[in-house]
Amino acid sequence: MTRSWLTALAIALSVSACHSYEKVQPAPALLSDPSPSVISELQQAIVTLKGGKPPTLAHNALTHSPQLIITAGHSKLKDNPAMMTAELSQLPISAFELQIRDDLCVLYFSRADKFVPLQHAKCILYKPD
């Protein structure tokens, strides 16, 4: 009887230990207060993750959706009407996601599988409709 009790206790402790070391999955997030300093921080995070020049972002970026899609060559599209019919798959596109990771608000770049913690941004958990 004692041996089966010890075995059950060992199994219970093993399962409990496994659960305590589970990594928390990142969760999609939204900006709760997109101030000019937060938008500037996002621009710098994009440069850190992807390189290039800071993109122009709307004042309400990442307030309605956790995804941020940036296309290169936007000015080329305006200057060339033939390019207006180009499929999106032909354009250079970079996709970013605002996430909460371990209580930090981060900008994640899936292509490079990297993220940058945001110091000034306040994130809330994204709850799709």
Backbone as CSV, one residue per row, in Angstrom:
resi,resn,N_x,N_y,N_z,CA_x,CA_y,CA_z,C_x,C_y,C_z
1,MET,0.820,-1.191,0.000,0.000,0.000,0.000,0.861,1.252,0.000
2,THR,1.925,1.262,0.770,2.805,2.415,0.860,3.518,2.648,-0.467
3,ARG,3.898,1.571,-1.144,4.609,1.704,-2.415,3.717,2.346,-3.476
4,SER,2.453,1.959,-3.562,1.552,2.555,-4.551,1.262,4.018,-4.213
5,TRP,1.200,4.328,-2.929,0.985,5.720,-2.526,2.183,6.575,-2.922
6,LEU,3.393,6.063,-2.726,4.604,6.788,-3.108,4.688,6.960,-4.625
7,THR,4.297,5.943,-5.362,4.297,6.032,-6.823,3.314,7.101,-7.283
8,ALA,2.129,7.108,-6.714,1.127,8.111,-7.072,1.617,9.513,-6.719
9,LEU,2.264,9.670,-5.591,2.798,10.961,-5.183,3.898,11.419,-6.144
10,ALA,4.770,10.510,-6.540,5.851,10.848,-7.472,5.295,11.295,-8.819
11,ILE,4.272,10.598,-9.291,3.652,10.974,-10.570,2.992,12.345,-10.447
12,ALA,2.291,12.570,-9.372,1.625,13.862,-9.165,2.638,15.002,-9.111
13,LEU,3.754,14.789,-8.424,4.795,15.814,-8.355,5.434,16.051,-9.719
14,SER,5.620,15.011,-10.494,6.197,15.146,-11.833,5.296,15.977,-12.732
15,VAL,4.011,15.667,-12.717,3.048,16.405,-13.535,2.995,17.858,-13.088
16,SER,3.001,18.089,-11.788,2.961,19.445,-11.256,4.203,20.223,-11.670
17,ALA,5.367,19.602,-11.636,6.612,20.269,-12.022,6.600,20.625,-13.500
18,CYS,6.069,19.743,-14.325,6.001,20.026,-15.764,5.128,21.244,-16.030
19,HIS,4.018,21.363,-15.358,3.111,22.485,-15.571,3.707,23.801,-15.084
20,SER,4.537,23.759,-14.059,5.089,25.001,-13.537,6.161,25.586,-14.447
21,TYR,6.715,24.788,-15.348,7.753,25.272,-16.254,7.239,25.501,-17.671
22,GLU,5.938,25.420,-17.878,5.391,25.679,-19.206,5.630,27.126,-19.573
23,LYS,6.033,27.334,-20.805,6.273,28.680,-21.291,4.933,29.318,-21.663
24,VAL,4.734,30.549,-21.233,3.508,31.265,-21.551,3.563,31.664,-23.019
25,GLN,2.514,31.352,-23.745,2.447,31.680,-25.162,2.195,33.168,-25.345
26,PRO,2.834,33.770,-26.365,2.540,35.174,-26.650,1.083,35.331,-27.055
27,ALA,0.498,36.469,-26.697,-0.901,36.741,-27.015,-0.989,38.017,-27.853
28,PRO,-1.820,38.022,-28.900,-2.006,39.245,-29.692,-2.526,40.374,-28.808
29,ALA,-2.088,41.596,-29.126,-2.445,42.746,-28.296,-2.782,43.957,-29.155
30,LEU,-3.360,44.949,-28.497,-3.664,46.247,-29.114,-3.018,47.338,-28.276
31,LEU,-2.723,48.462,-28.927,-2.233,49.620,-28.188,-3.411,50.282,-27.480
32,SER,-3.221,50.629,-26.233,-4.296,51.304,-25.512,-4.134,52.824,-25.534
33,ASP,-2.931,53.318,-25.778,-2.689,54.765,-25.800,-1.610,55.076,-26.839
34,PRO,-1.997,55.218,-28.115,-1.001,55.428,-29.180,-0.535,56.888,-29.268
35,SER,0.279,57.308,-28.329,0.806,58.675,-28.320,1.897,58.821,-29.387
36,PRO,2.283,60.040,-29.724,3.365,60.234,-30.693,4.664,59.533,-30.292
37,SER,4.969,59.493,-29.003,6.198,58.809,-28.577,6.096,57.298,-28.782
38,VAL,4.911,56.743,-28.627,4.709,55.312,-28.861,4.833,55.003,-30.358
39,ILE,4.262,55.863,-31.208,4.374,55.666,-32.657,5.843,55.739,-33.075
40,SER,6.585,56.671,-32.510,8.015,56.781,-32.794,8.762,55.528,-32.341
41,GLU,8.396,55.013,-31.180,9.019,53.782,-30.680,8.707,52.599,-31.597
42,LEU,7.480,52.531,-32.105,7.120,51.475,-33.059,7.960,51.579,-34.328
43,GLN,8.132,52.800,-34.828,8.941,53.003,-36.027,10.366,52.506,-35.804
44,GLN,10.935,52.829,-34.657,12.296,52.383,-34.368,12.360,50.864,-34.186
45,ALA,11.330,50.275,-33.619,11.292,48.817,-33.468,11.265,48.138,-34.837
46,ILE,10.526,48.721,-35.773,10.462,48.167,-37.129,11.841,48.226,-37.782
47,VAL,12.536,49.341,-37.612,13.891,49.471,-38.167,14.820,48.439,-37.520
48,THR,14.699,48.255,-36.218,15.527,47.269,-35.522,15.261,45.860,-36.051
49,LEU,14.010,45.529,-36.284,13.639,44.183,-36.715,13.906,43.933,-38.195
50,LYS,13.682,44.941,-39.030,13.697,44.745,-40.465,14.806,45.507,-41.177
51,GLY,15.230,46.611,-40.580,16.207,47.480,-41.235,15.500,48.524,-42.078
52,GLY,16.271,49.318,-42.777,15.711,50.344,-43.637,15.381,51.611,-42.891
53,LYS,14.523,52.412,-43.496,14.113,53.689,-42.918,12.836,53.498,-42.102
54,PRO,12.620,54.365,-41.119,11.371,54.267,-40.342,10.161,54.517,-41.247
55,PRO,9.175,53.636,-41.209,7.987,53.834,-42.045,7.069,54.895,-41.444
56,THR,6.223,55.440,-42.276,5.186,56.349,-41.797,4.037,55.498,-41.261
57,LEU,3.634,55.764,-40.032,2.547,55.010,-39.408,1.402,55.949,-39.072
58,ALA,0.202,55.452,-39.175,-0.974,56.224,-38.785,-0.977,56.432,-37.278
59,HIS,-1.610,57.490,-36.831,-1.664,57.798,-35.402,-2.430,56.739,-34.602
60,ASN,-3.252,55.949,-35.298,-4.029,54.909,-34.606,-3.570,53.496,-34.979
61,ALA,-2.328,53.368,-35.425,-1.798,52.047,-35.786,-1.889,51.110,-34.587
62,LEU,-2.264,49.875,-34.852,-2.339,48.797,-33.859,-3.356,49.046,-32.743
63,THR,-4.366,49.862,-33.020,-5.417,50.078,-32.023,-6.672,49.262,-32.308
64,HIS,-6.808,48.758,-33.530,-7.987,47.968,-33.898,-7.631,46.534,-34.290
65,SER,-6.380,46.323,-34.656,-5.907,45.001,-35.055,-4.476,44.832,-34.554
66,PRO,-4.099,43.631,-34.124,-2.725,43.418,-33.656,-1.717,43.325,-34.801
67,GLN,-2.199,43.185,-36.038,-1.304,43.053,-37.176,-1.012,44.411,-37.803
68,LEU,0.236,44.560,-38.232,0.673,45.750,-38.948,1.342,45.267,-40.225
69,ILE,0.773,45.633,-41.363,1.295,45.229,-42.665,1.926,46.458,-43.312
70,ILE,3.185,46.321,-43.707,3.895,47.423,-44.349,4.315,46.967,-45.735
71,THR,3.953,47.781,-46.734,4.354,47.481,-48.105,5.418,48.472,-48.530
72,ALA,6.397,47.977,-49.258,7.432,48.843,-49.828,7.013,49.206,-51.237
73,GLY,7.443,50.349,-51.689,7.146,50.753,-53.058,5.799,51.411,-53.213
74,HIS,5.218,51.919,-52.140,3.907,52.563,-52.213,3.938,53.746,-53.184
75,SER,5.019,54.530,-53.173,5.087,55.685,-54.072,5.156,55.228,-55.528
76,LYS,5.742,54.077,-55.784,5.790,53.546,-57.152,4.389,53.212,-57.649
77,LEU,3.539,52.742,-56.733,2.169,52.409,-57.117,1.399,53.658,-57.534
78,LYS,1.579,54.746,-56.791,0.867,55.980,-57.120,1.347,56.564,-58.445
79,ASP,2.645,56.419,-58.736,3.222,57.017,-59.936,2.968,56.194,-61.194
80,ASN,2.642,54.915,-61.045,2.477,54.049,-62.198,1.091,53.396,-62.145
81,PRO,0.122,53.922,-62.923,-1.234,53.357,-62.883,-1.281,51.868,-63.224
82,ALA,-0.363,51.391,-64.046,-0.349,49.972,-64.397,-0.050,49.114,-63.175
83,MET,0.720,49.651,-62.240,1.048,48.905,-61.025,-0.138,48.824,-60.070
84,MET,-1.125,49.676,-60.233,-2.290,49.650,-59.345,-3.042,48.334,-59.449
85,THR,-2.914,47.644,-60.581,-3.597,46.369,-60.757,-2.737,45.189,-60.305
86,ALA,-1.539,45.478,-59.826,-0.659,44.400,-59.375,-1.281,43.687,-58.180
87,GLU,-1.067,42.402,-58.116,-1.569,41.634,-56.982,-0.711,41.930,-55.762
88,LEU,-1.316,41.860,-54.587,-0.564,42.091,-53.360,0.591,41.111,-53.208
89,SER,0.443,39.909,-53.733,1.499,38.914,-53.598,2.763,39.312,-54.347
90,GLN,2.666,40.271,-55.258,3.826,40.721,-56.016,4.544,41.878,-55.318
91,LEU,3.935,42.443,-54.291,4.532,43.565,-53.587,5.372,43.073,-52.419
92,PRO,6.467,43.787,-52.125,7.239,43.426,-50.927,6.462,43.835,-49.674
93,ILE,6.059,42.848,-48.908,5.221,43.078,-47.724,5.942,42.552,-46.484
94,SER,5.869,43.322,-45.409,6.388,42.884,-44.117,5.234,42.910,-43.123
95,ALA,5.087,41.832,-42.386,3.994,41.717,-41.413,4.571,41.675,-40.003
96,PHE,4.005,42.497,-39.142,4.390,42.564,-37.740,3.154,42.304,-36.895
97,GLU,3.380,41.908,-35.638,2.254,41.704,-34.722,2.612,42.262,-33.361
98,LEU,1.680,43.015,-32.795,1.826,43.491,-31.431,1.415,42.343,-30.512
99,GLN,2.259,42.053,-29.524,2.002,40.923,-28.634,2.285,41.285,-27.182
100,ILE,1.678,40.502,-26.312,2.033,40.520,-24.895,2.802,39.225,-24.646
101,ARG,4.038,39.366,-24.183,4.905,38.230,-23.862,5.439,38.430,-22.453
102,ASP,5.097,37.532,-21.579,5.572,37.619,-20.186,5.364,39.016,-19.606
103,ASP,4.188,39.551,-19.754,3.799,40.868,-19.232,4.523,42.032,-19.905
104,LEU,5.179,41.789,-21.035,5.819,42.846,-21.808,5.029,43.084,-23.084
105,CYS,4.981,44.326,-23.513,4.382,44.680,-24.794,5.526,44.650,-25.813
106,VAL,5.386,43.818,-26.864,6.462,43.661,-27.841,5.916,43.765,-29.258
107,LEU,6.804,44.108,-30.191,6.485,44.050,-31.606,7.224,42.850,-32.167
108,TYR,6.476,41.920,-32.778,7.018,40.656,-33.279,7.073,40.679,-34.794
109,PHE,8.196,40.221,-35.356,8.395,40.122,-36.803,8.552,38.650,-37.135
110,SER,7.514,38.048,-37.697,7.494,36.601,-37.903,8.540,36.128,-38.907
111,ARG,8.821,36.918,-39.929,9.787,36.487,-40.946,11.153,36.196,-40.330
112,ALA,11.556,37.000,-39.350,12.844,36.806,-38.689,12.700,36.062,-37.361
113,ASP,11.464,35.813,-36.936,11.166,35.199,-35.643,11.876,35.942,-34.507
114,LYS,11.729,37.281,-34.535,12.333,38.142,-33.517,11.291,39.132,-33.025
115,PHE,11.546,39.651,-31.822,10.661,40.680,-31.289,11.487,41.724,-30.561
116,VAL,10.882,42.912,-30.415,11.502,44.020,-29.696,10.542,44.451,-28.587
117,PRO,10.998,44.448,-27.329,10.151,44.962,-26.250,9.947,46.469,-26.414
118,LEU,8.744,46.922,-26.154,8.409,48.342,-26.256,8.339,48.923,-24.845
119,GLN,9.099,49.972,-24.601,9.199,50.556,-23.263,8.025,51.459,-22.914
120,HIS,7.521,52.214,-23.901,6.507,53.228,-23.615,5.085,52.788,-23.963
121,ALA,4.957,51.746,-24.747,3.641,51.300,-25.202,2.892,50.576,-24.087
122,LYS,1.597,50.816,-24.054,0.718,50.099,-23.129,-0.185,49.212,-23.975
123,CYS,-0.109,47.919,-23.720,-0.873,46.946,-24.499,-2.024,46.378,-23.685
124,ILE,-3.079,46.049,-24.420,-4.193,45.309,-23.846,-4.382,44.053,-24.687
125,LEU,-4.882,43.023,-24.090,-5.114,41.763,-24.774,-6.135,41.946,-25.878
126,TYR,-5.833,41.446,-27.066,-6.752,41.526,-28.209,-7.800,40.442,-28.066
127,LYS,-9.062,40.850,-28.136,-10.179,39.908,-28.082,-10.977,40.060,-29.373
128,PRO,-10.809,39.119,-30.308,-11.537,39.239,-31.573,-13.047,39.177,-31.350
129,ASP,-13.776,39.842,-32.228,-15.250,39.865,-32.122,-15.841,38.506,-32.313
